[in-house]
Amino acid sequence: MMAQLPYRSDRVPVSSGQLGGWRGARVGTTVRLDGPCPACRHPTRVVASLTSTSLEGFEPATGLTVAFVCNCGKEHRGQPPEPPQGCGRSWSATVAVGDDGAASLAPVDDPQLVEAAEAFRAAQTGQLDRLRGAAEKWIAGITALLGVLGVAGISFGAEQVRKLGVPGRISLGTVVALAIVSGAVAIALAYRAAYGWPRQRSIADDTELLTWHADQQALPAAVAGRLRNAVRMAGVALTLLTVAAGLLWFLPESKPAAPLIKVSTAEEAIICGTLLNSRADGLMRVRRADDGTVETIPLAGVARMVTVAKC
C-alpha cells in the first residue's frame, strides 16, 4: 500500500521513532543521511550542506536543523517530472554530528527553525546557476573598471616617460606591468567563474564517479572563490595604476645630458667631446669622447664649433 501512496507536496510531522532508522556521516562540508521516508517508508538519501556559498559560511557546533524532502526515486501517482522524485512529503529534523563524524537525527518543534531550514534548503537549490549568473554580471563591471587602464594609459606619453631617469623608468614600467597582469588575471577569473573551463575527464569506475560527484558538490564554493578573487585582482590593478600615475607625476626628471660639440682649432685640430664648465674667462674645456681627457682651448684659437649627435 505504501508504494501506491499518491504524490502530495505536504509537510509531515515526524517522531523520534520515525527518525530512529536514519543514519549519516559527515563528508567534508556536508552530512550524508540515509533512512526511510516518514510517509512512504521508501529508502531516501539526503545530503545536508553545512555551509552556504551564496551567503555566509558556517558550521554547526551542536546541531543543525535541516529541511528534508523525500527523494526515494519510487513512482507515486501524480508525481511531477521534475526532481526530487519521491512522494512529495517534506519534514524537518535536527542533525547532530559527533566528534567521530557520525550523524544522528532528532525531531524539532521550533517553527522558526523549521522555516529557517526550509529557506536554507531553497537557497541551496540552483545556487551554482545563480553564482554563474552573478559572475556574468561582474564581467561587465570588471571590464569597465579595467577600461580605466586603457584610458589612463593615454596619459603615459612616451615623452613624459623618457624624461624620467633610468631608475624611475624601471619603477614605472614594473608597476604598469603588474597592473596589466593583475587586470588580465581578474578578467580570466571572472570568465572562468561565469563559464567554467572546458575539461575532459575519465569516468571509468565507481571511484572516478564518486570523485566527479565530490568535485561537483565543491563547485559552487570554487566559483564563488574565483569571483571574489577576480574582483580583488581588479582592485589591485586599479591601485597599481594609481601608483603608476603617482610615480609619473612625482619622480624627478633626469638631468639633461651635456651637449656634444666638435671644435675645429686654428691649428686645424679637431676635438670632439662634452662641453664642460669653464674655470677662466677666454677658455673652454672639452672632455674628449675618445679617451676621456679634458682639453682646455683658448676661445681665440677656435675656428669653428658645432653641436653634434655623436663624435
N, C-alpha and C positions, 0 to 999 in steps of 0.2 A: 504493500500500500504506500510505503514511504516513497518508492520510486515514482509513483504516479502523482506525488504532491504537485499541485499546479504552481506555476511561477507567480509570484506576487512580490512586488517591491515593498517590503514592510520591515519595520524594526521589531525584533522579538526580545523579550526579557530572557536572561539566562541565569542558571543557578550554579552553585559550586559543583553539584553532581554532573551537570551537563558539561562543565569545563574540566572535569577530572580526567577525561581521556585525552586532553590536549598535552602535547609535549613540544618543546622547542629548544633552540640553542642560538646563541649569539654568533653571527658571522660578520666580522668587520663592523660596519656601522648599521647593520640590520639584525633583526631577530627573525629566524625562520620557524614558523609554528605549524604543527600538523595536528589535526584532530577531526572529530565528526561534527558536521553542521548541526547545531541545536534543533533545527527544524526538520530537514530531510534526512539527517543522520548519515549522509554520504561523506566519505573522507574528503577533507578540504585542507589546502595548504595556503597560508597567508605569510607574506614577507612584510614585516613591520619595520619601517625606517626609523632609526634613532637620530637622524639628522635631517635638516631641511636645507637644501641647496638654494632654493629660491628665496628663502627668508634667512633667519639666523640659525646656525647650527647649535645643537645642544645634545647632551647625553644624559639619560636619567640616572639619578643616584639610587633611588629606592624602587621606583616603579613608574611605568608609563601607561596611560590609558590609550588603548588602541581601538579604532573602529574596524570591524571585520565585515566582510561581505562574502556570502557563500560563493565559491568558485569550484564546486565539486566536479564540474565537467559532465554531469549526467543530464539526460534530457528531462525537461519538465514542461508540461503543457502550457502553452502561451509564452514560452521563453523567447525573448528578443534575440536577434542575431548578434548583437554587439556583446563583447565581453564585459564583465566576467560571466562565464557560463555556469549558472547554478540555479538554485531555487528562488533567488532574489532576496532572501532574508538577510538582514544585517543585525549586528549586535555589537556591544562594546564590552571590553574586559581590561583589567589592569594586568600588564605584563611586567613581571619582576625577573630580573636577570641576576643570578648568583655569581659569586666570585669564580666559579668553575665554568661560567658561560652558559649553564643550563637555565632555561626559562620556565616559569610557571604562570598560570593564569588564575585570576580571581574576579568575581563579579564586581561591578562598580555601580553605585547608586546615585552618585552626584550628577545631576542633569547638566551642570555646567561643564564638567569634564567630558561627558558624552558628546556634547555639542562641539567642544574644542577638538576632540579626537576626530569627529566626522569632518570638521573643517580642515584639519591637517591632512586627512586622507584625500580629500578632494584637491587640496593644494598640490599633493604629490602626483596626482594623475595628470599626465601631459606636461609635467614640468620641463622636460627636455625640449619639447616644441616651443614652450614659452621662452626658455632661455635662448634658443636659437633665434627666435623672432626678435628678442631684445638685442642680441648681438648684431643682427642685420641693421637695426635702427642705429646702433652705436657706430657702425661702419661709417655712415654719413657724417656723424659728429666728429669722429676721429679724423676722417679725411679733410673735413673743413678746418679742423684745428691745425692739422699739419700743412694745410694750404698756406698758412701764415709763413711757413718756411720759404716757400717759393716767392711770396710777395716781399718778404723781408730780404731775401737773397738779392733782390734787385739793388738794395741799398749798399750791399757789399761790393762796391765797384772795384775793379782791378786797380784803378789808380790810387784809391784810398788804401788798399792793402799794400801796394808797392811802397807807399810812404812809410810803412812800419819797418822797424828794424827786423833782423833775422829772428831773434827770439820772439818778437811779437807776432810775426807771420806764422811761426811754428805753433804758438799757443792758439792763435785764432783758427788755424787750419785743423788742429786737433779737436777743438771744441765743436766746430762745424761738422767735422766728420762723425763725431759721436752723436750729434743731433740727427744727422741723416740716418745713421744706423738705428738709433732709437725709434725714429719715425717709421722706418721700414719694418722693424720688429713689431711695432704697435699695429700696423696695418695687417701684417701676416697673422698675428694672434687673433685679431678681430675677425678676419675672414675664416680662420680655422674654427673659431668659436661658432660662427654663423653657419658654415657649410661643411665642417669636418675636413678630413683628409682621405683621399682615395687609398684604400688598403685592401689587399687580398690576403686572406689567412686560411689555413687548413683547419677543417672541422672533420677529422677522420675518425675520432673515437670520443667516448664519453668524457674523458679528461679534457680534451680540447674544447668540447661543447660547454663544459662547466666553466672553463677559463673564459670562453667567449661571453657567457652569461654574466660572469662576475665583472668583466670589463664593461658590459652594457649597463650594469647597475651603477658602476662608478662613473659613467659618462656624464651625468648631469653635474657632478662636482667638478669634473675636469673642464667642462665647458664654461662653468661659472668662473673657475680659476683663470682660464685663458682670457675671458672678457675683462676680469679685474686687471690682469697684467697688461692687457692692451691699453686700457685707459691710463694705467700708471706710466707705461712707456711713452705714451703720447704726452703726458705731463712732463716727463723727463726731457723729451725732445724740445718742448716749448721752453723749458727752463734753460737748457743749453743754448737755445737760440738767443734768449735774453742775455745770457753771459757773453755770447759772441758779440752781440751788439755793444755791450759794455766795454769789451776789450777794444773794439774798433774805435770807440769814442775816447777812451781814456789812456790807451797805451801811447807812449811817446813816439813821435815820428823819428825815423833815423836821420842822423845828421847828413846833410848833402856832402857827397864826395868832393874833394878838392879838384879843380879842373886840371886837365892835362893840357900842356902847352908845348909848342915846338918853337924854339928860339934859334934864329939864324944870326950869328955874330958878324961883325965887320971883318973878322979873320976867316969868314966862310965856314966856321964850325957850326955844327947843328947839335943842339941839346934838346932832348925831349924828356919830359917828366912832369912831376906835380909841382905846381907853384906853391911856395911856402911864404910865410910872413917874413917881411924884410926886417933886418935888425939895424939898418942905417939908411939914411937918405941917399938916393942916387944909385942904390944897389938892389938887385933882385936875386932871390935864392930859388933854385930849382932842384928838386930831388930827382935824379936821373932814373928812368924806368928800367934801364938795362942792368945797372949794378948797384943802385940804391945810394950812390954817393951824392952829396949835396954840392952843387956848383953855385958860386957867387959871381954874378955877372954885372958889370957896370952898365947902367942904362945907356950911357953914351956909346957903348960898344954894341948895342943891339941894332941890327939891320932890319930885322923883321920878326914879328911874334904873332902866332896864330894859335887858337884853341883847336884841339884835335880829339877825336873819339878814342884813339889808341895810338901808342907810339910804335 
